[in-house]
């Protein structure tokens, strides 16, 4: 049993090191290429990693934490894109869209709306959810299964549709 724990610890440390190393390696390559948008985006990710490590929560930077960091950075860009679209600021919008594309290189491929709807329908059926009262239970199960694979806003919208009978 002790050997397995030691192996798992080394495995997760390698995930941590691989993620950080990958960010650093890509940052160096971007610096050589003088790609300002990529440099700024990778520095923002690197800063988010540093903030996580120094947050004092005594959490290790594992794959789940890395996905949380990337999803958070991705969400910030999506919010900015919405703001700049509403404000009709195309020059700022383009920068945020480019940064979002760079961040998405590190995230798992996102599922389409049809795939998400199918998975949520199966969860609703298997959990015997019938009304909005069951939303918390369905959201918990769905977020666990689709963590990092689909946008939380899309998941929330589909769960509401399916439980309120609007589909």
Short mmCIF file of the C-alpha atoms (twelve columns), coordinates in Angstrom:
data_MODEL
# 
_entry.id   MODEL 
# 
loop_
_atom_site.group_PDB 
_atom_site.id 
_atom_site.type_symbol 
_atom_site.label_atom_id 
_atom_site.label_alt_id 
_atom_site.label_comp_id 
_atom_site.label_asym_id 
_atom_site.label_seq_id 
_atom_site.Cartn_x 
_atom_site.Cartn_y 
_atom_site.Cartn_z 
_atom_site.pdbx_PDB_model_num 
ATOM 1   C CA . UNK A 1   0.000   0.000  0.000   1 
ATOM 2   C CA . UNK A 2   2.848   2.385  0.821   1 
ATOM 3   C CA . UNK A 3   4.383   1.866  -2.614  1 
ATOM 4   C CA . UNK A 4   1.089   2.777  -4.329  1 
ATOM 5   C CA . UNK A 5   0.794   6.027  -2.363  1 
ATOM 6   C CA . UNK A 6   4.371   6.909  -3.203  1 
ATOM 7   C CA . UNK A 7   3.760   6.120  -6.880  1 
ATOM 8   C CA . UNK A 8   0.591   8.257  -6.937  1 
ATOM 9   C CA . UNK A 9   2.410   11.150 -5.291  1 
ATOM 10  C CA . UNK A 10  5.171   10.978 -7.905  1 
ATOM 11  C CA . UNK A 11  2.563   10.711 -10.671 1 
ATOM 12  C CA . UNK A 12  0.744   13.855 -9.520  1 
ATOM 13  C CA . UNK A 13  4.006   15.719 -8.982  1 
ATOM 14  C CA . UNK A 14  4.901   14.867 -12.577 1 
ATOM 15  C CA . UNK A 15  1.533   16.195 -13.783 1 
ATOM 16  C CA . UNK A 16  2.267   19.371 -11.865 1 
ATOM 17  C CA . UNK A 17  5.782   19.630 -13.236 1 
ATOM 18  C CA . UNK A 18  4.655   18.713 -16.747 1 
ATOM 19  C CA . UNK A 19  1.984   21.423 -16.747 1 
ATOM 20  C CA . UNK A 20  4.310   24.090 -15.408 1 
ATOM 21  C CA . UNK A 21  7.138   22.932 -17.676 1 
ATOM 22  C CA . UNK A 22  4.850   22.995 -20.701 1 
ATOM 23  C CA . UNK A 23  3.768   26.564 -19.881 1 
ATOM 24  C CA . UNK A 24  7.389   27.639 -19.385 1 
ATOM 25  C CA . UNK A 25  8.554   25.930 -22.577 1 
ATOM 26  C CA . UNK A 26  5.783   27.525 -24.628 1 
ATOM 27  C CA . UNK A 27  6.528   30.887 -23.024 1 
ATOM 28  C CA . UNK A 28  10.181  30.625 -24.069 1 
ATOM 29  C CA . UNK A 29  9.162   29.690 -27.607 1 
ATOM 30  C CA . UNK A 30  6.764   32.646 -27.743 1 
ATOM 31  C CA . UNK A 31  9.525   34.955 -26.555 1 
ATOM 32  C CA . UNK A 32  11.837  33.745 -29.307 1 
ATOM 33  C CA . UNK A 33  9.034   34.208 -31.838 1 
ATOM 34  C CA . UNK A 34  8.228   37.641 -30.369 1 
ATOM 35  C CA . UNK A 35  4.525   36.699 -30.241 1 
ATOM 36  C CA . UNK A 36  3.227   39.348 -27.831 1 
ATOM 37  C CA . UNK A 37  -0.300  37.958 -27.408 1 
ATOM 38  C CA . UNK A 38  1.009   34.457 -26.672 1 
ATOM 39  C CA . UNK A 39  3.629   35.846 -24.261 1 
ATOM 40  C CA . UNK A 40  0.999   37.882 -22.373 1 
ATOM 41  C CA . UNK A 41  -1.413  34.947 -22.196 1 
ATOM 42  C CA . UNK A 42  1.193   32.430 -21.008 1 
ATOM 43  C CA . UNK A 43  2.453   34.920 -18.425 1 
ATOM 44  C CA . UNK A 44  -1.112  35.310 -17.154 1 
ATOM 45  C CA . UNK A 45  -1.391  31.518 -16.791 1 
ATOM 46  C CA . UNK A 46  1.995   31.384 -15.082 1 
ATOM 47  C CA . UNK A 47  0.863   34.145 -12.712 1 
ATOM 48  C CA . UNK A 48  -2.352  32.242 -11.924 1 
ATOM 49  C CA . UNK A 49  -0.263  29.147 -11.119 1 
ATOM 50  C CA . UNK A 50  1.942   31.172 -8.806  1 
ATOM 51  C CA . UNK A 51  -1.104  32.688 -7.102  1 
ATOM 52  C CA . UNK A 52  -2.505  29.194 -6.590  1 
ATOM 53  C CA . UNK A 53  0.740   27.887 -5.107  1 
ATOM 54  C CA . UNK A 54  1.080   30.844 -2.709  1 
ATOM 55  C CA . UNK A 55  -2.594  31.001 -1.728  1 
ATOM 56  C CA . UNK A 56  -1.904  29.276 1.601   1 
ATOM 57  C CA . UNK A 57  -4.565  26.614 1.052   1 
ATOM 58  C CA . UNK A 58  -1.992  23.797 1.196   1 
ATOM 59  C CA . UNK A 59  -3.361  22.322 -2.017  1 
ATOM 60  C CA . UNK A 60  -1.094  20.697 -4.548  1 
ATOM 61  C CA . UNK A 61  -1.151  21.744 -8.170  1 
ATOM 62  C CA . UNK A 62  -2.563  18.575 -9.677  1 
ATOM 63  C CA . UNK A 63  -4.454  18.051 -12.900 1 
ATOM 64  C CA . UNK A 64  -7.778  19.167 -11.396 1 
ATOM 65  C CA . UNK A 65  -6.219  22.356 -10.033 1 
ATOM 66  C CA . UNK A 66  -4.581  23.048 -13.385 1 
ATOM 67  C CA . UNK A 67  -7.963  22.640 -15.108 1 
ATOM 68  C CA . UNK A 68  -9.566  25.009 -12.584 1 
ATOM 69  C CA . UNK A 69  -6.889  27.605 -13.264 1 
ATOM 70  C CA . UNK A 70  -7.283  27.267 -17.023 1 
ATOM 71  C CA . UNK A 71  -11.084 27.340 -16.828 1 
ATOM 72  C CA . UNK A 72  -10.917 30.454 -14.656 1 
ATOM 73  C CA . UNK A 73  -8.596  32.186 -17.121 1 
ATOM 74  C CA . UNK A 74  -10.835 31.066 -19.977 1 
ATOM 75  C CA . UNK A 75  -13.936 32.429 -18.236 1 
ATOM 76  C CA . UNK A 76  -12.229 35.783 -17.694 1 
ATOM 77  C CA . UNK A 77  -11.570 36.012 -21.428 1 
ATOM 78  C CA . UNK A 78  -15.141 35.001 -22.310 1 
ATOM 79  C CA . UNK A 79  -16.542 37.661 -19.974 1 
ATOM 80  C CA . UNK A 80  -14.248 40.265 -21.525 1 
ATOM 81  C CA . UNK A 81  -15.314 39.162 -25.018 1 
ATOM 82  C CA . UNK A 82  -18.965 39.678 -24.060 1 
ATOM 83  C CA . UNK A 83  -18.211 43.117 -22.590 1 
ATOM 84  C CA . UNK A 84  -16.211 44.254 -25.618 1 
ATOM 85  C CA . UNK A 85  -18.869 42.950 -27.995 1 
ATOM 86  C CA . UNK A 86  -21.566 44.899 -26.151 1 
ATOM 87  C CA . UNK A 87  -19.362 48.023 -26.080 1 
ATOM 88  C CA . UNK A 88  -18.518 47.673 -29.808 1 
ATOM 89  C CA . UNK A 89  -14.747 47.580 -29.184 1 
ATOM 90  C CA . UNK A 90  -13.405 45.301 -31.971 1 
ATOM 91  C CA . UNK A 91  -9.740  46.155 -31.313 1 
ATOM 92  C CA . UNK A 92  -9.961  44.835 -27.741 1 
ATOM 93  C CA . UNK A 93  -12.279 41.992 -28.703 1 
ATOM 94  C CA . UNK A 94  -9.728  40.492 -31.101 1 
ATOM 95  C CA . UNK A 95  -7.016  40.390 -28.409 1 
ATOM 96  C CA . UNK A 96  -9.297  38.575 -25.949 1 
ATOM 97  C CA . UNK A 97  -10.409 36.087 -28.618 1 
ATOM 98  C CA . UNK A 98  -6.780  35.314 -29.462 1 
ATOM 99  C CA . UNK A 99  -5.917  34.846 -25.776 1 
ATOM 100 C CA . UNK A 100 -8.904  32.519 -25.354 1 
ATOM 101 C CA . UNK A 101 -7.704  30.372 -28.276 1 
ATOM 102 C CA . UNK A 102 -4.279  30.063 -26.645 1 
ATOM 103 C CA . UNK A 103 -5.763  29.036 -23.289 1 
ATOM 104 C CA . UNK A 104 -8.010  26.485 -24.989 1 
ATOM 105 C CA . UNK A 105 -4.911  24.740 -26.376 1 
ATOM 106 C CA . UNK A 106 -4.286  23.457 -22.830 1 
ATOM 107 C CA . UNK A 107 -7.895  22.463 -22.087 1 
ATOM 108 C CA . UNK A 108 -9.554  19.216 -23.145 1 
ATOM 109 C CA . UNK A 109 -11.703 19.417 -26.266 1 
ATOM 110 C CA . UNK A 110 -15.046 20.954 -25.352 1 
ATOM 111 C CA . UNK A 111 -18.175 18.934 -26.066 1 
ATOM 112 C CA . UNK A 112 -20.836 20.342 -28.358 1 
ATOM 113 C CA . UNK A 113 -24.298 21.333 -27.173 1 
ATOM 114 C CA . UNK A 114 -25.907 18.178 -28.587 1 
ATOM 115 C CA . UNK A 115 -23.401 15.917 -26.804 1 
ATOM 116 C CA . UNK A 116 -23.882 17.810 -23.527 1 
ATOM 117 C CA . UNK A 117 -27.680 17.631 -23.876 1 
ATOM 118 C CA . UNK A 118 -27.502 13.847 -24.425 1 
ATOM 119 C CA . UNK A 119 -25.328 13.299 -21.347 1 
ATOM 120 C CA . UNK A 120 -27.516 15.522 -19.158 1 
ATOM 121 C CA . UNK A 121 -30.665 13.762 -20.398 1 
ATOM 122 C CA . UNK A 122 -29.160 10.431 -19.335 1 
ATOM 123 C CA . UNK A 123 -28.272 11.872 -15.908 1 
ATOM 124 C CA . UNK A 124 -31.791 13.279 -15.456 1 
ATOM 125 C CA . UNK A 125 -33.277 9.873  -16.358 1 
ATOM 126 C CA . UNK A 126 -30.946 7.852  -14.146 1 
ATOM 127 C CA . UNK A 127 -31.431 10.164 -11.149 1 
ATOM 128 C CA . UNK A 128 -35.235 10.182 -11.535 1 
ATOM 129 C CA . UNK A 129 -35.195 13.989 -11.490 1 
ATOM 130 C CA . UNK A 130 -38.578 15.451 -12.370 1 
ATOM 131 C CA . UNK A 131 -38.613 19.129 -11.410 1 
ATOM 132 C CA . UNK A 132 -36.504 22.173 -10.627 1 
ATOM 133 C CA . UNK A 133 -36.309 20.918 -7.029  1 
ATOM 134 C CA . UNK A 134 -33.854 18.302 -8.303  1 
ATOM 135 C CA . UNK A 135 -31.589 20.838 -10.005 1 
ATOM 136 C CA . UNK A 136 -28.877 20.742 -7.320  1 
ATOM 137 C CA . UNK A 137 -28.615 16.971 -7.501  1 
ATOM 138 C CA . UNK A 138 -28.518 16.953 -11.326 1 
ATOM 139 C CA . UNK A 139 -26.010 19.827 -11.507 1 
ATOM 140 C CA . UNK A 140 -23.704 18.076 -9.027  1 
ATOM 141 C CA . UNK A 141 -23.733 14.827 -10.975 1 
ATOM 142 C CA . UNK A 142 -23.359 16.624 -14.306 1 
ATOM 143 C CA . UNK A 143 -20.495 18.857 -13.225 1 
ATOM 144 C CA . UNK A 144 -18.654 15.842 -11.854 1 
ATOM 145 C CA . UNK A 145 -19.008 13.990 -15.154 1 
ATOM 146 C CA . UNK A 146 -18.379 16.937 -17.491 1 
ATOM 147 C CA . UNK A 147 -15.708 18.737 -15.477 1 
ATOM 148 C CA . UNK A 148 -13.556 20.702 -17.901 1 
ATOM 149 C CA . UNK A 149 -15.308 19.237 -20.930 1 
ATOM 150 C CA . UNK A 150 -18.193 21.703 -21.210 1 
ATOM 151 C CA . UNK A 151 -18.975 25.284 -20.270 1 
ATOM 152 C CA . UNK A 152 -20.756 25.617 -16.922 1 
ATOM 153 C CA . UNK A 153 -23.196 28.181 -18.321 1 
ATOM 154 C CA . UNK A 154 -24.231 25.807 -21.100 1 
ATOM 155 C CA . UNK A 155 -24.678 22.974 -18.599 1 
ATOM 156 C CA . UNK A 156 -26.799 25.173 -16.349 1 
ATOM 157 C CA . UNK A 157 -28.984 26.295 -19.273 1 
ATOM 158 C CA . UNK A 158 -29.609 22.732 -20.493 1 
ATOM 159 C CA . UNK A 159 -30.354 21.383 -17.003 1 
ATOM 160 C CA . UNK A 160 -32.911 24.167 -16.476 1 
ATOM 161 C CA . UNK A 161 -34.522 23.441 -19.854 1 
ATOM 162 C CA . UNK A 162 -34.764 19.716 -19.208 1 
ATOM 163 C CA . UNK A 163 -36.093 20.039 -15.647 1 
ATOM 164 C CA . UNK A 164 -38.622 22.759 -16.448 1 
ATOM 165 C CA . UNK A 165 -39.879 20.887 -19.517 1 
ATOM 166 C CA . UNK A 166 -38.945 23.625 -22.031 1 
ATOM 167 C CA . UNK A 167 -37.079 21.293 -24.396 1 
# 
